[in-house]
Amino acid sequence: MSEDLKTPQKNEEFLRRLTPYLERHWDDQRCHVCGGEQFTHDDKLWYMAELQNRTVNLGGPVMPLVAIICASCGTTNLINALVTGLIDQDSDSSETV
């Protein structure tokens, strides 16, 4: 059953699914800008839209992203939500697998 990641009640489920991915793939869990070791995240999915000829192609493909934010300096890392498994490639970007 699909679950909406945008609601605050789903924060635990979001973390439960995101944490193992980060532990497997993020070896040096320090900020590359300030060296900070504390991070936060937004439990919403964001997207990056395709840019064509200096305009956003609103009908084109989008990339769903998870924002991981350094608590010290605010540097934001964007991680593809499809690759993490938080959402299914064929689903709406607001739904999990």
TACORUR-V762101 format. One record per residue. RES is the residue in one letter. SS is DSSP state (h for helix, s for strand, l for the rest). PHI is phi in whole degrees, 0 to 359 (none if undefined). PSI is psi in radians with two decimals (999 if undefined). Layout:
res:RES ss:SS phi:PHI psi:PSI
res:RES ss:SS phi:PHI psi:PSI
//
This chain:
res:M ss:l phi:none psi:2.40
res:S ss:l phi:282 psi:2.54
res:E ss:l phi:234 psi:2.43
res:D ss:s phi:280 psi:2.10
res:L ss:l phi:280 psi:-0.13
res:K ss:l phi:279 psi:-0.30
res:T ss:l phi:274 psi:2.48
res:P ss:h phi:302 psi:-0.53
res:Q ss:h phi:297 psi:-0.35
res:K ss:h phi:270 psi:0.06
res:N ss:h phi:303 psi:-0.73
res:E ss:h phi:297 psi:-0.75
res:E ss:h phi:295 psi:-0.71
res:F ss:h phi:302 psi:-0.89
res:L ss:h phi:295 psi:-0.68
res:R ss:h phi:299 psi:-0.60
res:R ss:h phi:271 psi:-0.55
res:L ss:h phi:280 psi:-0.68
res:T ss:h phi:304 psi:-0.84
res:P ss:h phi:299 psi:-0.64
res:Y ss:h phi:298 psi:-0.84
res:L ss:h phi:296 psi:-0.69
res:E ss:h phi:295 psi:-0.60
res:R ss:h phi:283 psi:-0.57
res:H ss:h phi:248 psi:-0.24
res:W ss:l phi:248 psi:1.50
res:D ss:l phi:295 psi:-0.94
res:D ss:l phi:264 psi:1.58
res:Q ss:l phi:278 psi:0.95
res:R ss:l phi:236 psi:2.63
res:C ss:l phi:294 psi:2.31
res:H ss:l phi:284 psi:-0.15
res:V ss:l phi:263 psi:-0.93
res:C ss:l phi:248 psi:-0.13
res:G ss:l phi:83 psi:0.03
res:G ss:l phi:301 psi:2.67
res:E ss:l phi:241 psi:0.10
res:Q ss:l phi:251 psi:2.25
res:F ss:s phi:230 psi:2.72
res:T ss:s phi:230 psi:3.04
res:H ss:s phi:214 psi:2.83
res:D ss:l phi:259 psi:2.27
res:D ss:l phi:277 psi:0.38
res:K ss:l phi:253 psi:2.73
res:L ss:l phi:263 psi:2.47
res:W ss:s phi:246 psi:2.95
res:Y ss:s phi:221 psi:2.69
res:M ss:s phi:245 psi:2.19
res:A ss:s phi:264 psi:2.74
res:E ss:l phi:290 psi:2.42
res:L ss:s phi:251 psi:2.18
res:Q ss:s phi:232 psi:2.17
res:N ss:l phi:51 psi:0.80
res:R ss:l phi:66 psi:0.31
res:T ss:s phi:230 psi:2.61
res:V ss:s phi:282 psi:2.26
res:N ss:l phi:271 psi:1.57
res:L ss:l phi:295 psi:-0.42
res:G ss:l phi:268 psi:0.01
res:G ss:l phi:268 psi:-3.00
res:P ss:l phi:292 psi:2.64
res:V ss:s phi:232 psi:2.79
res:M ss:s phi:243 psi:1.97
res:P ss:s phi:286 psi:2.36
res:L ss:s phi:229 psi:2.63
res:V ss:s phi:251 psi:2.32
res:A ss:s phi:262 psi:2.15
res:I ss:s phi:248 psi:2.12
res:I ss:s phi:241 psi:2.27
res:C ss:s phi:293 psi:2.20
res:A ss:l phi:289 psi:-0.33
res:S ss:l phi:273 psi:-0.90
res:C ss:l phi:245 psi:-0.17
res:G ss:l phi:86 psi:0.02
res:T ss:l phi:304 psi:2.33
res:T ss:s phi:245 psi:2.20
res:N ss:s phi:258 psi:2.30
res:L ss:s phi:254 psi:2.19
res:I ss:s phi:241 psi:2.32
res:N ss:s phi:295 psi:2.08
res:A ss:h phi:291 psi:-0.41
res:L ss:h phi:290 psi:-0.74
res:V ss:h phi:293 psi:-0.64
res:T ss:h phi:290 psi:-0.36
res:G ss:l phi:88 psi:0.10
res:L ss:l phi:295 psi:-0.54
res:I ss:l phi:227 psi:2.73
res:D ss:l phi:277 psi:2.46
res:Q ss:l phi:306 psi:-0.58
res:D ss:l phi:263 psi:0.07
res:S ss:l phi:261 psi:2.99
res:D ss:l phi:295 psi:2.52
res:S ss:l phi:294 psi:-0.15
res:S ss:l phi:263 psi:0.10
res:E ss:s phi:242 psi:2.55
res:T ss:l phi:276 psi:3.08
res:V ss:l phi:295 psi:999
//
